[in-house]
Amino acid sequence: MILLAAVLVGLAATVLTPGRAVRRLPAPSPLVPVEHGRQWLLWLAGAGAGLGCGVLLGGLAGLVLGAVVAATSIRLLRRFAASDAAASREALAVQAPEVAELLAACLAAGAGLEPAAAAVAAAVQPPAAGLLSSAVAHLRLGAPPEQALAEIAATAELAPISRAISRSLDSGAPLVKSLTLCAEELRNTRRSALQTKARQVAVRTVGPLGLCFLPAFLMLGVVPLVAGLLQRSLTGIGP
């Protein structure tokens, strides 16, 4: 039973990795919900772990510990999925300007949208490669660009690329120029986000640094002053 519980937890952890579970990235939140199709696996793994511990101990203690282990396993797996989704979002934010520039370069060389997307999908790393490959597959099946790019439009990091392509196709504006401007905007957005994170880190480190310097300040500044005042007071009171 313990072996079965371990296998279930390991299977859930494997399925909830970024390359498999996170196809459509959810909105940022402390606990990102797992896909509905794999929700049952998460609950099954937690229940299996709790059941294994409960059977091992038996009695009331086993029942209580099994419930605790099941709840803890489910929560840990949810956090694992949340960290995977956050890592995928971060990777997409880094890849987005590069994807836009590569698409613009391929289109400027005379390639169509489908060959350009296929070439870029082969050149970049996951997770952007998987999203582009899915769009290429839809285009090859004859889907309109809006439908083929729906999965890309559903990701906040690559959505500007999808919007730029759709606007260009609707208005007849040069697609290369639209994607070039989109890449520049994505790079500026990324730079602003990094600057904001850097400022947040600077603010958050003030408290810990203050706590680190506080003992030294007390020992070098306050304690000698208090000791000197006490010595003067005791000397003045003495016979």
C-alpha positions as CSV (number, residue, x, y, z in Angstrom):
1,M,0.0,0.0,0.0
2,I,2.8,2.4,0.8
3,L,4.5,1.5,-2.5
4,L,1.2,2.2,-4.3
5,A,0.9,5.6,-2.6
6,A,4.5,6.5,-3.6
7,V,3.8,5.5,-7.2
8,L,0.7,7.6,-7.3
9,V,2.4,10.7,-5.9
10,G,5.3,10.2,-8.3
11,L,3.0,9.8,-11.2
12,A,1.1,13.0,-10.3
13,A,4.4,14.9,-10.0
14,T,5.5,13.7,-13.4
15,V,2.2,14.6,-15.2
16,L,2.2,18.0,-13.6
17,T,5.5,19.0,-15.1
18,P,5.7,22.1,-17.3
19,G,6.1,20.2,-20.5
20,R,2.9,18.1,-20.1
21,A,0.4,19.6,-17.7
22,V,0.8,23.3,-18.5
23,R,-0.4,23.7,-22.0
24,R,-2.6,26.7,-21.4
25,L,-1.0,28.8,-18.7
26,P,-3.4,30.1,-16.1
27,A,-3.5,33.5,-14.6
28,P,-0.9,34.1,-11.8
29,S,-2.2,33.2,-8.4
30,P,-0.7,31.7,-5.2
31,L,-2.2,28.3,-6.1
32,V,-2.7,27.8,-9.8
33,P,-5.5,25.3,-10.4
34,V,-4.6,22.1,-12.2
35,E,-6.2,21.2,-15.5
36,H,-9.6,19.6,-15.0
37,G,-8.5,16.6,-17.0
38,R,-5.7,15.9,-14.5
39,Q,-7.5,17.0,-11.3
40,W,-8.5,13.4,-10.6
41,L,-4.9,12.3,-10.6
42,L,-4.0,14.9,-8.0
43,W,-6.8,13.8,-5.7
44,L,-6.0,10.1,-6.4
45,A,-2.4,10.6,-5.5
46,G,-3.3,12.4,-2.3
47,A,-5.9,9.8,-1.3
48,G,-3.5,7.0,-2.0
49,A,-0.8,8.5,0.2
50,G,-3.3,9.1,3.0
51,L,-4.7,5.6,2.6
52,G,-1.3,4.0,2.7
53,C,-0.4,5.8,6.0
54,G,-3.8,5.0,7.5
55,V,-3.5,1.3,6.7
56,L,0.1,1.2,8.0
57,L,-0.8,2.7,11.4
58,G,-4.4,1.6,11.7
59,G,-7.0,2.7,14.3
60,L,-7.8,6.3,15.1
61,A,-4.2,7.5,14.8
62,G,-4.0,6.0,11.3
63,L,-7.3,7.7,10.3
64,V,-6.1,11.1,11.5
65,L,-2.6,10.8,10.1
66,G,-4.0,9.5,6.8
67,A,-6.3,12.5,6.4
68,V,-3.4,14.9,7.2
69,V,-1.1,13.1,4.7
70,A,-3.7,13.2,2.0
71,A,-4.4,16.9,2.5
72,T,-0.7,17.7,2.7
73,S,0.1,15.7,-0.5
74,I,-2.7,17.4,-2.5
75,R,-1.5,20.9,-1.3
76,L,2.1,20.1,-2.2
77,L,1.2,18.8,-5.6
78,R,-0.9,22.0,-6.2
79,R,2.1,24.1,-5.2
80,F,4.3,22.0,-7.5
81,A,2.0,22.7,-10.4
82,A,1.9,26.4,-9.5
83,S,5.7,26.7,-9.5
84,D,5.8,24.9,-12.9
85,A,3.2,27.3,-14.4
86,A,5.2,30.3,-13.0
87,A,8.4,28.9,-14.5
88,S,6.6,28.5,-17.9
89,R,5.3,32.0,-17.8
90,E,8.8,33.4,-17.0
91,A,10.3,31.4,-19.9
92,L,7.6,32.7,-22.3
93,A,8.3,36.2,-21.2
94,V,11.9,35.8,-22.0
95,Q,11.2,34.1,-25.4
96,A,8.4,36.5,-26.6
97,P,10.6,39.2,-28.1
98,E,12.8,36.6,-29.7
99,V,9.8,34.9,-31.2
100,A,8.4,38.1,-32.7
101,E,11.8,39.1,-34.2
102,L,12.4,35.6,-35.7
103,L,8.9,35.7,-37.2
104,A,9.5,39.1,-38.7
105,A,12.9,37.9,-40.1
106,C,11.3,34.9,-41.8
107,L,8.5,36.9,-43.2
108,A,10.9,39.5,-44.5
109,A,12.8,36.8,-46.3
110,G,9.7,35.9,-48.2
111,A,8.2,33.0,-46.2
112,G,4.5,32.7,-45.6
113,L,3.0,32.7,-42.1
114,E,2.9,28.9,-41.8
115,P,6.6,28.2,-42.9
116,A,7.7,31.1,-40.8
117,A,6.0,29.8,-37.7
118,A,7.4,26.3,-38.4
119,A,10.9,27.6,-38.7
120,V,10.7,29.6,-35.5
121,A,9.1,26.6,-33.7
122,A,12.2,24.6,-34.7
123,A,14.6,27.3,-33.6
124,V,13.3,28.2,-30.2
125,Q,13.1,26.1,-27.0
126,P,9.9,25.0,-25.1
127,P,7.4,26.2,-24.0
128,A,7.2,28.6,-27.0
129,A,8.1,25.9,-29.4
130,G,5.1,23.8,-28.4
131,L,2.7,26.7,-28.8
132,L,4.1,27.5,-32.2
133,S,4.0,23.9,-33.3
134,S,0.4,23.7,-32.3
135,A,-0.4,26.8,-34.4
136,V,1.5,25.4,-37.4
137,A,-0.5,22.1,-37.1
138,H,-3.8,24.1,-37.2
139,L,-2.6,26.2,-40.2
140,R,-1.7,23.1,-42.1
141,L,-5.2,21.7,-41.5
142,G,-6.7,24.8,-43.1
143,A,-7.7,26.6,-39.9
144,P,-7.9,30.4,-40.2
145,P,-5.1,32.3,-38.5
146,E,-7.3,33.6,-35.7
147,Q,-8.3,30.0,-34.8
148,A,-4.7,28.7,-35.3
149,L,-3.3,31.3,-33.0
150,A,-6.0,30.9,-30.3
151,E,-3.7,29.0,-28.0
152,I,-1.0,31.6,-28.4
153,A,-3.5,34.4,-27.8
154,A,-4.6,32.6,-24.5
155,T,-1.1,33.2,-23.0
156,A,-0.5,36.6,-21.7
157,E,3.2,36.6,-22.7
158,L,2.7,35.8,-26.4
159,A,-0.7,37.4,-26.8
160,P,0.7,40.6,-28.3
161,I,2.2,38.6,-31.1
162,S,-1.1,37.0,-31.9
163,R,-2.8,40.5,-31.8
164,A,-0.2,42.0,-34.1
165,I,-0.7,39.2,-36.7
166,S,-4.5,39.5,-36.5
167,R,-4.5,43.3,-36.8
168,S,-2.1,43.1,-39.7
169,L,-4.1,40.5,-41.6
170,D,-7.3,42.4,-41.0
171,S,-6.0,45.8,-42.0
172,G,-3.5,44.8,-44.6
173,A,-0.7,46.6,-42.8
174,P,2.8,45.2,-43.3
175,L,3.2,42.1,-41.1
176,V,7.0,42.5,-40.8
177,K,6.7,46.0,-39.4
178,S,4.0,45.0,-37.0
179,L,6.0,42.1,-35.6
180,T,9.1,44.3,-35.4
181,L,7.3,46.9,-33.4
182,C,5.7,44.1,-31.3
183,A,9.1,42.7,-30.5
184,E,10.3,46.2,-29.4
185,E,7.3,46.6,-27.2
186,L,7.7,43.2,-25.6
187,R,11.3,43.9,-24.9
188,N,10.4,47.2,-23.2
189,T,7.7,45.5,-21.2
190,R,10.2,42.8,-20.1
191,R,12.7,45.5,-19.1
192,S,10.1,47.4,-17.1
193,A,9.1,44.2,-15.3
194,L,12.7,43.4,-14.4
195,Q,13.3,46.9,-13.1
196,T,10.1,46.6,-11.0
197,K,11.3,43.3,-9.6
198,A,14.7,44.8,-8.8
199,R,13.1,47.7,-6.9
200,Q,10.9,45.2,-5.0
201,V,14.0,43.2,-4.0
202,A,15.7,46.3,-2.8
203,V,12.7,47.2,-0.6
204,R,12.4,43.7,0.8
205,T,16.1,43.5,1.8
206,V,15.9,46.7,3.9
207,G,14.2,44.8,6.8
208,P,16.6,41.8,6.9
209,L,19.6,44.1,6.6
210,G,18.3,46.3,9.4
211,L,18.0,43.3,11.6
212,C,21.5,42.2,10.8
213,F,23.0,45.6,11.7
214,L,20.8,46.1,14.7
215,P,22.8,43.9,17.1
216,A,26.0,45.6,16.1
217,F,24.4,49.1,16.5
218,L,23.2,48.1,20.0
219,M,26.6,46.7,21.1
220,L,28.7,49.5,19.7
221,G,26.4,52.5,20.2
222,V,23.7,51.9,22.8
223,V,25.4,49.5,25.2
224,P,28.6,51.7,25.8
225,L,26.4,54.8,26.3
226,V,24.1,53.1,28.8
227,A,27.1,51.6,30.6
228,G,28.8,55.0,30.8
229,L,25.7,56.6,32.2
230,L,25.3,53.8,34.8
231,Q,28.9,54.1,35.8
232,R,28.5,57.9,36.3
233,S,25.4,57.4,38.3
234,L,26.9,54.7,40.5
235,T,30.0,56.9,41.0
236,G,28.0,59.9,42.0
237,I,25.9,57.8,44.5
238,G,29.0,56.2,46.1
239,P,30.6,57.4,49.4
